[in-house]
Amino acid sequence: MKFLITMHQDEDGMFIAECPSIPGCLSQGKTRKEAEKNIKDAIKECLEVRAEKGMPLTVSISEIEVRV
């Protein structure tokens, strides 16, 4: 399976990675590479837990552009 992840650097310099299609699935790392590795592990774990609980594996997401 392929998942879109978002990543940003927080005020402490840590890279935060999140998988929007799996609610609550996020991780972090000191580098982008570490955060990417960690989110892959988190995605696998989140999918396992959701499957065990009989929850939908993912939710639908959409991306829209908002002008401000």
WOWO-V133078 format. One record per helix or strand of 2 or more residues. SS is the DSSP state (2 for helix, 1 for strand). FROM is the first residue (numbers start at 1). TO is the last residue. Records with the same first field share a line. If there is no record, write none. Layout:
# WOWO-V133078
SS=FROM-TO / FROM-TO
This chain:
# WOWO-V133078
1=6-9 / 15-18 / 26-29
2=32-52
